[in-house]
């Protein structure tokens, strides 16, 4: 029994050494932070502009939602004023 414990103690540094990371391996790269783009927005009913900063992807989504809402408003206005779609 003592013989097995002695062998286990002698082999344990080899097992620990096998688990150490390779020093030549590059560490994981940090994720690149997206550049923020700031705009001044004036809410409806206010004269004070508010500065809002978002990523390019967030502004693209915001502009799409805004354009879609404007198009819906124009469509409703056309149907109610003339009755004939243009």
C-alpha positions in Angstrom: 0.0 0.0 0.0 2.8 2.4 0.9 4.4 1.5 -2.5 1.2 2.7 -4.4 1.1 6.0 -2.4 4.8 6.6 -3.1 4.3 6.1 -6.9 1.2 8.3 -6.8 3.2 11.1 -5.1 6.0 10.8 -7.6 3.7 10.9 -10.6 1.5 13.8 -9.4 4.0 16.6 -10.4 4.0 15.1 -14.0 0.2 15.3 -14.1 0.2 18.9 -12.8 2.9 19.9 -15.3 0.9 18.5 -18.2 -2.0 20.8 -17.3 0.0 24.1 -17.4 -0.8 26.3 -20.4 1.7 26.8 -23.2 3.5 30.1 -22.6 3.9 30.7 -26.3 0.1 30.6 -26.8 -1.6 34.0 -27.4 -4.1 35.1 -24.8 -7.7 35.6 -26.0 -8.2 38.8 -27.8 -10.3 41.5 -26.2 -13.6 42.1 -28.0 -13.5 45.3 -30.0 -15.7 48.0 -28.6 -18.0 49.6 -31.2 -17.6 53.3 -31.8 -20.5 55.4 -30.4 -22.1 58.0 -32.6 -23.8 60.9 -30.8 -26.8 62.9 -32.1 -28.8 65.8 -30.7 -32.5 64.9 -30.6 -35.3 67.3 -29.7 -38.4 65.5 -28.2 -41.8 66.6 -29.4 -43.1 69.5 -27.3 -39.7 70.6 -26.1 -37.2 73.2 -27.2 -34.3 71.5 -25.4 -32.2 69.1 -27.4 -30.9 65.9 -25.7 -27.7 64.3 -26.7 -28.0 60.6 -27.4 -25.1 58.3 -28.1 -25.6 54.8 -29.8 -23.7 52.4 -32.0 -24.1 52.5 -35.8 -26.2 49.4 -35.7 -28.5 50.9 -33.0 -28.9 54.1 -35.1 -29.7 52.2 -38.2 -32.4 50.3 -36.3 -33.8 53.6 -34.9 -33.8 55.2 -38.3 -35.7 52.2 -39.8 -38.4 52.4 -37.1 -38.7 56.2 -37.6 -38.9 55.9 -41.3 -41.5 53.1 -41.1 -43.7 55.2 -38.7 -43.5 58.2 -41.1 -44.5 56.0 -44.0 -47.5 54.7 -42.1 -48.6 58.2 -41.3 -48.3 59.3 -45.0 -50.3 56.2 -46.1 -53.1 57.0 -43.6 -53.1 60.6 -44.6 -53.4 59.7 -48.3 -56.3 57.4 -47.8 -58.2 59.8 -45.6 -57.8 63.0 -47.7 -58.4 61.8 -51.3 -59.7 58.3 -51.1 -57.5 57.4 -54.1 -54.0 55.9 -53.4 -51.2 57.6 -55.3 
